[in-house]
């Protein structure tokens, strides 16, 4: 998913991941700042 856009955010790199999701470093192109995006895995909410 490197260098893809999500809404007004351009994903730069993967920062980490675990059992519940993945965190990516991204540029917020609208506000011109660096942000962290947390994506939850579909299986994280299953019980």
N, C-alpha and C positions, 0 to 999 in steps of 0.2 A: 504494500500500500504506500510505498515511499513516493514522494512527489505528487501525490494526488490531492485534489481539493475537496473539502467538505464544507458546504455552505460558503462563508467568506474566509475560510482557513485553508492555508496550504500546508500539508503535512511535510515535515522536514526529515524526521527520524523517529525510530522507535526508542523510547526511554526504558521501558520495562514491561513486564507482564506477569500474570499469576493465574490462580485458579478462577478468578472472577472476571478478569478483563485485561486490557492492554492500554498503556499510556504512551501517547505520541507527543513529540515536540512539534509545534506548528506556528506559522506566522499568521496573525489576524490581519488580513489585508485591509479591512475597513478601519481598524483602529491603529494600524501600523505598530504592533507590538508582538512579542513572543508569548505564546500561551501553551498550556498543556491540555491535551484532549484525552479523556478517559472513555474508552469503548468497553461496555460490558458484554461479556459473552452470552449468547442465547441460553446456554445451559446453566448460567449462574443463578437464574431465578427459579429453576426447576427444583422441586422438592421430592 
